[in-house]
């Protein structure tokens, strides 16, 4: 008998060679194979007759190949196939499909699935680009023999699961049906049941074995609509399993964090007065609420782990500085880590402007500093002279030691990844255990002991609004604070979309704004990581070329600057400072300005080839303007043909300034795996669940997981909890790709 943990190569029909192909799809065990679910189903129980078909409907048709061939047009080759049922015929077309030339033979039985259309010229019905599966060859005994054989081999007379092919088409949907059926037939009858009985009863969950069978081989009476929408009892059981054990791990992490020794910061009148002293403006109600949440966490004797998210311009930085004041006034050091030198420099400039006059000692540590300067700054950090240490990944270097770390602020966390966040937290904890309590006598109440060094508090900040479903999985171990209000005096940004051929009108508008005393950005598409060096150069030359054209021909009497990622840090700093001081009126840039540049006088943002940007990126760029009281304008220029997804992105930008609405649409368009553009972000690797489609189940899973972690009660026994945790730990890293938990 097969176990779920049995290597997949031992399933009949697989073997070592095919096992390697399956491994590339993440299928290593029998359990992995059985979690490789159909992406859709075909109703071959009642396939449609060709005579019954109607234009516009999706249909499954089973028929006999009559003839096929390739014909060429001026634009492309087109492959045509004619399928028949008795005297009725159906035409199928595939574009650019020369690979199908020798695929079909007259007399073969074939299943087709696709959208029925009507040819405008002759009104004949056809299916363009149908999915297909050859069910039998002419030598199988003719039409009746082929049908009979197919029916016996799981292909006809039932609802049929359709799987994605693998190994460049070598492993077809038909192959997966046969092998998965074999695996199920030989699977041990005793499957573990790790979900507590009380949880199963709350949701009416079926057994794991029943779920595995029914998700691959639905019962004849199963709702076809529920199958296609992944809402059958079998789907719900398997989806809930994945979500529940991710949330169980996250809840356990939260519980473990609260068991750690932290720093109970004192928040008295002296600290409150210090916070008020540095505020450059009256805080919004949202800022007050969020600071209260952070301060309450910092007062507790266990480490704070909190995510602060807010839309661009909502004032996260000042809240971060307020939290830093609490730690510094208690005698501790604060580390603020940013993903780029430009953003680190921006935080450094802001911190000096806001905090230096109050007497706080601030240093900047980045990779581009000269060796002597780095050594000097590291010495100040190690001696405790530096109270606020701002930097990039350079803060993670072995040579950097803190004298008395109390708070770690990580900005734009998704650009680092979970492992780097943990490294900084762990590093700070180690440094703190080596250091004497130092200046703690000035007012801090450290909760330390010889055996349990105090862990620093951690505040994670992001200007990328994160949909709740992502926050529950990506940051489920953190408490959440949201800044959902912009400071007073901010005027909503007016966003318009124009075509390239209207560029002269755009430049006239930009000049009018600049002559009126304001400043403008002109942004060119990002230099993508995936491009070759040659293409990167071409991309960069295009930005430089635009700068030359704008400065030399279009705005010869205005001061135009250029900023891109390949300038050295000193020159970037110089250009940024000139633009901030108003010495430059127009800044031509790549997306290096996406985060970190704050120029309240900038009222115009022109984004060239806006269709090539991601939605979150467009919104981040737009957030560079509208930071003052003057009305601001974002102009999205598009060139050439715009894809359907790009149309939706641009439409969303024109219709709303709400970053959370934009984030929801961005998640829907790109999917969870691509939302941050990198798997480094630490998103769980789900095999069955989809956090967009399954958002409601995710909420339920979080609630049930919290109830289990809360401890034994009348419904859930200690044995239930232990069994669930053992199963969760087995899944946590191998299946979900997450950092190990407790």
C-alpha positions in Angstrom: 0.0 0.0 0.0 1.1 3.6 -0.7 1.4 6.2 2.1 1.1 9.9 1.5 4.8 10.2 2.3 5.8 7.5 -0.2 8.2 8.9 -2.9 6.1 9.4 -6.1 8.5 7.2 -8.2 7.0 4.1 -6.5 3.5 4.7 -8.0 2.9 2.3 -10.9 3.6 4.1 -14.2 6.0 6.7 -12.7 9.5 5.5 -12.0 12.7 7.5 -11.4 12.8 9.2 -14.9 9.3 10.6 -14.7 9.8 11.3 -11.0 12.4 13.9 -12.1 9.8 15.6 -14.4 7.3 15.6 -11.5 9.8 17.0 -9.1 10.1 20.1 -11.4 6.4 20.7 -10.6 7.0 20.3 -6.9 5.6 16.7 -6.8 7.9 14.5 -4.7 5.5 12.2 -2.8 2.2 10.5 -3.3 0.7 13.2 -1.1 2.1 15.9 -3.5 0.6 14.0 -6.5 -2.8 13.8 -4.9 -2.7 17.5 -4.2 -2.1 18.2 -7.9 -5.7 19.1 -8.5 -7.5 19.5 -11.8 -7.7 23.1 -12.9 -11.1 22.5 -14.4 -13.5 19.7 -15.3 -15.3 18.6 -18.4 -18.8 17.2 -18.5 -18.3 14.1 -20.6 -21.3 12.5 -18.9 -23.5 14.5 -21.2 -21.2 15.8 -24.0 -22.9 18.2 -26.5 -24.1 17.1 -29.9 -22.7 19.4 -32.7 -26.3 20.1 -33.8 -27.2 21.4 -30.3 -24.3 23.9 -30.1 -25.1 27.6 -29.8 -22.7 30.6 -30.4 -21.2 32.0 -27.2 -21.4 28.9 -25.0 -18.6 26.9 -23.6 -19.0 23.3 -24.6 -17.4 19.8 -24.6 -17.8 17.9 -27.8 -16.7 14.3 -28.5 -16.4 13.4 -32.2 -14.5 11.7 -34.9 -11.6 13.4 -36.8 -12.6 13.8 -40.4 -9.7 15.8 -41.9 -7.1 18.3 -40.9 -4.5 20.5 -42.5 -2.4 23.6 -42.3 -3.0 26.6 -44.5 -1.1 29.9 -44.6 -2.3 33.4 -44.6 -0.3 36.6 -45.1 -0.2 37.1 -41.3 0.2 33.6 -39.9 -0.2 29.8 -40.5 -3.6 28.4 -39.3 -4.3 24.8 -38.5 -7.8 23.6 -39.3 -9.5 20.4 -38.0 -12.9 19.1 -38.9 -14.7 16.8 -36.4 -17.9 14.9 -37.2 -20.8 13.3 -35.5 -22.7 11.3 -38.1 -23.6 13.9 -40.8 -22.9 17.0 -38.6 -19.6 18.7 -38.7 -17.6 21.2 -36.6 -14.6 23.2 -37.6 -11.7 23.9 -35.1 -9.0 26.5 -35.7 -5.6 27.0 -34.1 -3.4 30.0 -34.9 0.4 29.7 -35.4 0.0 25.9 -34.6 2.4 24.3 -37.1 3.2 21.8 -34.2 -0.3 20.2 -34.8 0.5 19.3 -38.5 1.0 15.6 -37.9 -1.0 15.2 -34.7 -4.4 13.9 -36.0 -5.5 11.0 -38.1 -8.9 10.5 -39.8 -11.1 8.2 -37.6 -9.5 9.2 -34.3 -12.0 9.9 -31.4 -11.3 13.3 -29.9 -12.7 15.4 -27.0 -12.8 19.2 -27.6 -13.5 22.0 -25.1 -13.8 25.7 -25.9 -16.1 28.6 -26.8 -18.4 28.1 -29.7 -18.3 30.9 -32.3 -20.1 31.6 -35.6 -18.1 32.4 -38.7 -19.3 35.8 -39.9 -18.8 34.8 -43.6 -20.6 31.5 -43.9 -22.4 31.4 -40.5 -20.8 28.0 -39.7 -20.1 27.1 -36.1 -16.5 26.7 -35.0 -14.3 26.6 -31.9 -11.1 28.7 -32.0 -8.1 27.5 -30.0 -10.0 24.6 -28.3 -8.4 22.4 -25.7 -8.4 18.9 -27.0 -7.6 15.3 -26.0 -7.3 12.3 -28.4 -9.3 9.5 -26.9 -8.7 6.6 -29.3 -7.1 5.8 -32.7 -8.8 4.2 -35.7 -7.1 0.9 -35.0 -8.8 0.6 -31.7 -11.8 -1.0 -33.4 -13.6 1.9 -35.1 -15.8 4.5 -33.5 -17.7 2.2 -31.3 -14.5 0.3 -30.2 -12.7 3.5 -29.4 -15.7 4.9 -27.4 -16.0 1.7 -25.5 -12.3 1.6 -24.7 -12.3 5.2 -23.7 -15.3 4.7 -21.4 -13.4 1.9 -19.7 -10.4 4.1 -19.2 -11.9 7.0 -17.3 -12.3 9.3 -20.3 -16.0 9.3 -21.3 -19.4 8.9 -19.5 -18.4 10.9 -16.5 -17.2 14.3 -15.2 -13.5 14.2 -16.2 -10.7 16.1 -14.4 -8.4 18.2 -16.6 -4.9 18.6 -15.3 -2.1 20.9 -16.5 0.4 19.0 -18.6 4.0 18.6 -17.4 7.4 17.9 -18.9 6.7 20.1 -22.0 3.6 18.1 -22.7 5.0 14.6 -22.1 2.8 14.1 -19.1 -0.7 14.8 -20.5 -4.0 15.2 -18.6 -4.8 11.7 -19.6 -1.5 10.4 -18.1 -2.3 12.2 -14.8 -5.8 10.7 -14.7 -4.4 7.2 -15.0 -1.6 7.6 -12.5 -3.6 9.5 -9.9 -6.4 6.8 -10.2 -3.7 4.2 -9.6 -2.3 6.1 -6.6 -5.8 6.4 -5.1 -6.6 2.7 -5.7 -3.4 1.7 -3.8 -3.5 4.3 -1.0 -3.6 3.1 2.5 -7.1 3.2 4.0 -5.8 4.7 7.3 -5.2 8.4 6.5 -4.3 10.7 9.4 -7.0 13.1 10.6 -5.0 16.0 12.0 -7.9 18.6 12.3 -9.6 18.5 15.7 -13.1 17.0 15.6 -14.7 20.2 17.0 -13.2 22.2 14.0 -14.4 19.6 11.5 -17.9 19.7 13.1 -18.1 23.5 12.9 -17.4 23.5 9.2 -19.0 20.1 8.3 -15.7 18.9 6.8 -15.6 15.5 5.1 -12.8 13.0 5.7 -9.4 13.4 4.0 -9.8 10.1 2.0 -13.3 11.1 0.8 -11.9 14.6 -0.2 -9.0 13.1 -2.2 -11.3 10.7 -4.1 -14.0 13.2 -4.8 -11.8 16.1 -5.9 -10.3 13.9 -8.6 -13.3 11.7 -9.4 -16.5 13.6 -8.7 -19.7 11.7 -8.0 -22.2 11.9 -11.0 -24.6 14.1 -9.1 -22.0 16.7 -8.1 -22.8 20.3 -9.0 -20.7 21.1 -12.1 -20.7 24.8 -11.2 -19.3 24.0 -7.7 -16.6 21.9 -9.3 -15.5 24.7 -11.6 -15.5 27.2 -8.8 -13.7 24.9 -6.3 -16.6 24.9 -3.9 -17.5 21.2 -3.6 -17.2 19.7 -0.1 -14.0 17.9 -1.3 -12.4 21.2 -2.5 -13.4 23.0 0.7 -11.9 20.3 2.9 -8.5 20.4 1.0 -8.4 24.3 0.8 -9.3 24.6 4.5 -6.5 22.1 5.4 -3.9 24.3 3.8 -5.2 27.6 5.2 -5.8 26.2 8.7 -2.2 24.8 9.2 -0.6 28.0 7.9 -2.7 30.0 10.3 -2.1 27.5 13.1 1.7 28.1 12.7 1.3 31.8 12.6 -0.8 31.8 15.8 1.8 29.6 17.5 4.5 32.1 16.5 2.5 34.9 18.0 2.1 32.9 21.2 5.8 32.1 21.3 6.7 35.8 20.8 4.5 36.8 23.7 6.4 34.2 25.9 9.8 35.9 25.1 11.4 38.4 27.4 11.0 41.9 26.1 11.6 45.5 27.2 8.8 47.1 29.1 9.3 50.7 28.0 8.1 53.5 30.3 5.7 56.0 28.8 5.5 58.8 31.3 5.0 62.6 31.0 8.7 63.2 30.2 8.5 60.8 27.2 5.2 62.2 26.0 6.6 65.7 26.2 9.6 64.6 24.1 7.3 63.2 21.4 5.2 66.4 21.2 8.4 68.5 21.0 9.5 66.8 17.7 6.1 66.9 15.9 6.3 69.2 12.8 2.5 69.3 12.5 -0.7 68.4 14.4 -1.1 64.6 14.0 -4.2 63.1 12.3 -6.7 61.0 14.3 -5.3 57.9 12.5 -1.7 58.8 13.5 -2.8 59.3 17.2 -4.7 55.9 17.1 -1.7 54.0 15.6 0.8 55.6 18.0 -1.4 54.6 20.9 -1.4 51.0 19.6 2.4 51.0 19.2 3.0 52.6 22.6 0.7 50.1 24.4 2.7 47.3 22.8 6.0 48.9 23.8 4.9 49.1 27.4 4.3 45.3 27.6 7.0 43.0 29.0 7.2 40.9 25.8 8.6 42.1 22.4 6.3 44.1 20.1 5.9 42.6 16.6 3.7 45.1 14.7 3.0 45.9 11.1 2.3 49.5 10.3 0.8 50.0 6.8 -0.6 53.1 5.3 -1.1 54.6 1.9 1.5 56.9 0.4 1.6 60.2 2.2 -0.3 59.0 5.3 2.6 59.9 7.6 4.2 56.5 8.6 7.6 58.0 8.9 6.7 60.4 11.6 4.9 57.7 13.6 8.1 55.6 13.3 10.1 58.5 14.7 7.6 58.8 17.6 8.1 55.2 18.4 11.9 55.7 18.2 11.6 58.6 20.7 10.0 56.2 23.2 12.9 53.8 23.0 15.6 56.5 23.0 14.1 58.3 26.0 14.2 55.0 27.8 17.9 54.7 27.2 17.9 52.3 24.2 19.1 52.5 20.6 16.9 52.3 17.5 17.8 50.7 14.2 15.8 51.8 11.1 16.5 49.6 8.0 15.5 50.7 4.5 15.8 48.6 1.3 17.7 51.2 -0.8 20.4 53.8 -0.2 18.1 56.5 -1.5 15.4 55.6 0.9 17.8 55.3 3.8 19.3 58.7 2.9 15.8 60.2 2.8 15.0 58.8 6.2 18.3 60.2 7.5 17.6 63.7 6.1 14.1 63.6 7.6 15.4 62.4 11.0 18.0 65.1 11.1 15.4 67.7 10.2 12.9 66.5 12.8 15.1 65.0 15.6 18.5 66.7 15.6 17.3 70.0 17.0 15.9 68.0 20.0 19.5 66.7 20.7 19.2 63.2 19.4 22.3 61.6 17.8 21.6 60.1 14.4 24.0 58.2 12.1 23.6 56.7 8.5 25.3 53.4 7.6 25.2 52.3 4.0 27.4 50.1 1.8 28.7 52.9 -0.3 30.4 54.8 2.6 34.2 54.8 2.7 35.8 52.2 4.9 37.2 54.7 7.4 33.8 56.4 7.8 32.1 53.0 8.2 34.5 52.0 11.0 33.9 55.3 12.8 30.1 54.9 12.6 30.3 51.2 13.8 32.4 52.4 16.8 29.7 55.0 17.7 27.0 52.3 17.4 29.0 49.8 19.6 29.7 52.5 22.2 26.0 53.5 22.4 26.8 57.1 21.2 24.5 56.7 18.2 20.8 56.7 19.3 19.1 56.3 15.9 21.0 54.1 13.4 19.6 54.4 9.9 20.9 52.1 7.2 20.5 49.5 4.5 21.5 45.8 4.4 24.8 47.1 5.8 23.2 46.9 9.3 23.2 43.1 8.9 26.9 42.9 8.6 28.8 40.9 11.3 30.9 43.9 12.2 27.9 46.0 13.3 27.2 45.6 17.0 24.7 47.6 19.0 25.4 48.6 22.6 21.8 48.5 23.8 19.2 47.9 21.1 15.5 48.5 22.0 13.6 48.9 18.7 14.1 47.7 15.2 12.1 49.5 12.4 12.0 47.8 9.1 10.8 49.9 6.2 9.2 48.4 3.0 9.6 44.9 4.5 8.5 43.1 1.4 11.7 44.3 -0.4 13.9 42.5 2.2 12.2 39.1 2.8 11.3 37.4 6.0 14.7 35.9 6.5 16.5 39.3 6.6 13.9 40.7 9.0 14.5 37.7 11.3 18.3 38.1 11.0 18.2 41.7 12.1 15.9 40.9 15.0 18.1 38.0 16.1 21.2 40.1 15.6 19.8 42.9 17.8 18.9 40.4 20.4 22.4 38.9 20.5 24.0 42.3 20.6 21.6 43.3 23.5 22.6 40.2 25.5 26.3 41.0 25.1 25.8 44.6 26.1 25.4 46.0 29.6 22.2 47.8 30.3 24.2 51.0 30.0 21.9 54.0 30.0 18.9 52.0 31.1 19.1 53.7 34.5 17.9 57.0 32.8 14.3 55.7 32.9 14.0 52.3 31.2 12.4 49.3 32.9 14.3 46.5 31.2 12.7 43.1 31.6 15.9 41.1 31.4 17.4 38.2 33.3 20.7 36.3 33.2 19.0 33.5 31.2 16.6 35.5 29.0 18.2 38.5 27.3 15.6 41.1 26.2 14.4 40.9 22.6 14.1 44.3 20.9 10.6 45.5 19.7 10.0 45.3 16.0 8.0 47.7 13.9 7.5 46.8 10.2 6.4 49.6 8.0 5.1 49.5 4.4 3.7 52.1 2.0 2.3 49.2 -0.1 -1.3 48.8 1.0 -1.6 45.1 1.6 -5.0 43.4 1.2 -6.3 41.8 4.4 -6.0 38.3 2.8 -2.3 38.8 2.2 -1.7 40.4 5.6 -3.2 37.3 7.2 -0.7 35.0 5.5 2.4 37.1 4.8 2.3 39.0 8.1 0.0 36.7 10.2 2.6 36.7 13.0 2.4 40.5 13.4 -0.3 42.7 14.9 -1.7 45.2 12.4 -2.0 49.0 12.5 -3.4 50.9 9.6 -3.0 54.6 8.8 -6.2 55.2 6.7 -6.2 59.0 6.8 -4.1 61.6 5.0 -2.8 64.7 6.8 -5.1 67.8 6.4 -4.5 70.1 3.5 -3.8 67.3 1.0 -5.8 67.8 -2.2 -6.7 64.6 -4.1 -4.5 64.0 -7.1 -6.3 64.3 -10.5 -5.2 61.5 -12.7 -5.6 61.5 -16.5 -4.6 59.2 -19.3 -3.4 60.5 -22.7 -1.9 58.9 -25.8 1.6 59.5 -26.9 0.5 61.6 -29.8 -0.8 64.3 -27.4 2.6 64.8 -25.8 3.0 68.4 -27.0 -0.2 69.3 -25.0 1.3 67.5 -22.0 4.6 69.4 -22.2 2.7 72.7 -22.5 0.7 71.8 -19.3 4.0 70.9 -17.5 5.6 74.2 -18.5 2.5 76.1 -17.3 2.7 74.4 -13.9 6.5 75.0 -13.6 6.3 78.6 -14.6 3.6 79.0 -12.0 6.2 78.1 -9.4 5.7 74.3 -9.1 7.9 71.3 -10.0 7.4 68.2 -12.0 8.6 64.6 -12.4 8.8 62.8 -15.8 9.2 59.1 -15.2 10.5 56.4 -17.6 9.9 52.7 -17.2 11.9 50.7 -14.7 15.0 48.8 -15.8 13.6 45.3 -15.3 15.8 42.7 -13.6 15.1 40.1 -16.3 16.4 42.2 -19.1 19.8 41.4 -20.6 22.7 43.9 -20.0 22.3 45.1 -23.6 18.6 45.8 -23.1 19.3 47.5 -19.8 21.6 49.8 -21.6 19.0 50.6 -24.3 16.4 51.2 -21.5 18.8 53.5 -19.7 19.7 55.3 -22.9 16.1 56.0 -23.6 15.8 57.8 -20.2 18.9 59.7 -20.9 17.7 60.5 -24.4 14.4 61.8 -23.0 16.4 64.0 -20.6 18.4 65.5 -23.4 15.3 66.1 -25.5 13.4 67.7 -22.7 16.3 69.9 -21.4 17.6 70.8 -24.9 14.5 71.1 -27.1 11.2 71.2 -25.1 12.2 73.1 -21.9 15.5 74.8 -22.9 14.8 77.7 -20.5 14.0 75.5 -17.5 16.2 73.6 -15.1 15.9 69.9 -15.8 17.7 67.1 -13.9 18.2 63.4 -14.4 18.1 60.7 -11.7 18.5 56.9 -12.4 19.7 53.8 -10.5 23.2 53.8 -12.2 24.3 57.1 -10.8 26.7 56.8 -7.9 25.2 57.5 -4.4 26.9 60.9 -4.1 25.5 62.1 -7.5 22.0 60.7 -6.7 22.2 62.6 -3.3 23.2 65.8 -5.1 20.4 65.6 -7.7 17.8 64.8 -5.0 19.0 67.7 -2.8 18.8 70.1 -5.8 15.3 69.0 -6.7 14.2 69.3 -3.0 15.6 72.8 -2.7 13.9 73.9 -6.0 17.2 74.3 -7.9 15.8 71.8 -10.4 12.3 72.4 -11.8 11.8 69.2 -13.7 13.3 65.8 -12.7 13.5 63.1 -15.4 13.8 59.8 -13.6 13.4 56.0 -13.6 11.4 54.4 -10.8 14.3 55.0 -8.5 12.0 57.8 -7.1 9.2 55.3 -6.4 9.9 55.6 -2.7 11.7 58.0 -0.5 11.6 61.4 -2.3 9.5 64.0 -0.5 9.1 67.3 -2.4 5.9 69.1 -1.4 6.3 71.6 -4.2 6.1 68.9 -6.9 2.6 69.0 -8.4 2.9 67.1 -11.7 3.9 63.5 -12.4 4.1 62.4 -16.1 4.6 58.7 -16.5 5.7 57.6 -20.0 4.6 54.2 -21.3 2.4 53.9 -18.2 1.0 50.6 -19.6 4.4 49.0 -18.8 4.2 49.6 -15.1 2.5 47.5 -12.4 -0.5 48.9 -10.6 1.2 49.2 -7.2 4.2 50.8 -8.9 2.0 53.4 -10.6 0.3 54.2 -7.3 3.6 54.5 -5.5 4.9 56.9 -8.2 1.8 59.0 -8.0 2.3 59.2 -4.2 5.4 61.4 -4.9 3.1 64.3 -5.7 0.1 65.7 -3.8 2.3 66.1 -0.7 1.5 69.8 -0.4 -1.6 71.9 -0.4 -1.6 72.7 -4.2 -3.6 70.7 -6.6 -1.6 67.9 -8.2 -1.8 66.1 -11.5 -0.7 62.6 -12.6 -0.6 62.1 -16.4 -0.4 58.5 -17.7 1.0 58.5 -21.2 0.5 55.3 -23.3 2.1 54.3 -26.5 1.1 51.5 -29.0 -1.4 48.7 -28.2 -2.5 48.4 -24.6 -3.3 44.9 -23.2 -6.5 44.1 -21.4 -4.8 43.9 -18.0 -3.0 47.2 -18.6 -6.4 48.8 -19.5 -7.7 47.7 -16.1 -4.7 49.0 -14.3 -4.9 52.4 -16.0 -8.6 52.6 -15.5 -8.2 51.9 -11.8 -5.6 54.7 -11.5 -7.9 57.2 -13.2 -10.9 56.3 -11.0 -9.4 56.1 -7.5 -6.6 57.4 -5.2 -7.5 54.7 -2.6 -4.4 52.6 -2.2 -6.3 49.7 -0.6 -8.7 49.5 -3.5 -5.8 49.5 -5.9 -4.0 46.8 -3.9 -7.1 44.5 -4.0 -7.3 44.9 -7.8 -3.5 44.4 -8.1 -3.7 41.2 -6.1 -6.6 40.0 -8.3 -4.7 40.8 -11.6 -1.3 39.5 -10.6 -2.1 36.7 -8.2 -0.7 36.3 -4.7 2.6 34.8 -5.9 3.5 37.8 -8.0 2.0 40.6 -5.8 5.4 41.6 -4.4 7.3 40.4 -7.5 9.4 38.0 -5.5 9.0 34.7 -3.6 11.5 36.1 -1.2 8.6 37.9 0.5 7.8 34.7 2.4 4.4 34.0 1.0 3.2 30.4 1.7 3.4 28.1 -1.3 -0.1 26.8 -1.5 -0.9 23.7 -3.6 -4.7 24.0 -3.4 -5.7 27.3 -1.8 -5.9 30.6 -3.5 -6.1 33.5 -1.0 -8.1 35.7 -3.4 -10.7 33.1 -4.2 -10.7 31.6 -0.7 -10.6 34.9 1.3 -13.6 33.9 3.4 -12.2 30.5 4.2 -9.0 32.2 5.3 -10.8 34.3 7.8 -12.5 31.1 9.2 -9.2 29.3 9.3 -7.6 32.1 11.3 -10.5 32.1 13.8 -10.4 28.3 14.2 -6.6 28.2 14.5 -6.7 30.9 17.3 -9.3 28.8 19.2 -7.0 25.7 19.0 -3.9 27.6 20.1 -5.8 29.1 23.0 -5.6 25.7 24.7 -7.7 22.7 25.7 -11.4 23.3 26.5 -14.7 21.5 26.5 -14.5 21.0 22.7 -10.8 20.6 22.0 -8.6 18.2 24.0 -4.8 18.5 24.6 -4.4 15.4 22.4 -6.3 17.2 19.6 -4.0 20.2 19.8 -0.8 18.1 20.0 -1.9 16.1 16.9 -2.6 19.3 15.0 0.7 20.9 15.9 2.7 17.8 15.0 1.1 17.8 11.5 1.6 21.6 11.2 5.3 21.3 11.9 5.7 18.6 9.2 4.0 20.9 6.7 5.4 24.3 7.7 8.7 24.2 5.8 8.4 21.3 3.4 5.1 22.2 1.9 4.6 25.9 2.6 8.2 27.0 2.2 8.0 29.0 5.4 10.5 29.6 8.2 10.4 26.8 10.8 8.1 27.4 13.7 8.5 26.3 17.4 
